[in-house]
Amino acid sequence: MNQVKSSVKQTRDLMFTNKKAVPIVAVDYVFINPDYREDAEKWLKEEREKIITKKEVEKI
């Protein structure tokens, strides 16, 4: 049976039913002067794993 449901309600239901069902996501952008691109790529290659590693977050 096809149903149209509110995404807000669905998300709220998931959050209160199973707190691990909706993961916390962080998204960021970095803009850099093209003159520093080479240095930035080197830095990113060295630091990438630290940046994208999952960290524990404080419970609200």
Secondary structure as GFF3:
##gff-version 3
##sequence-region A 1 60
A	DSSP	alpha_helix	7	17	.	.	.	ID=ss1
A	DSSP	three_ten_helix	34	36	.	.	.	ID=ss2
A	DSSP	alpha_helix	37	52	.	.	.	ID=ss3
###
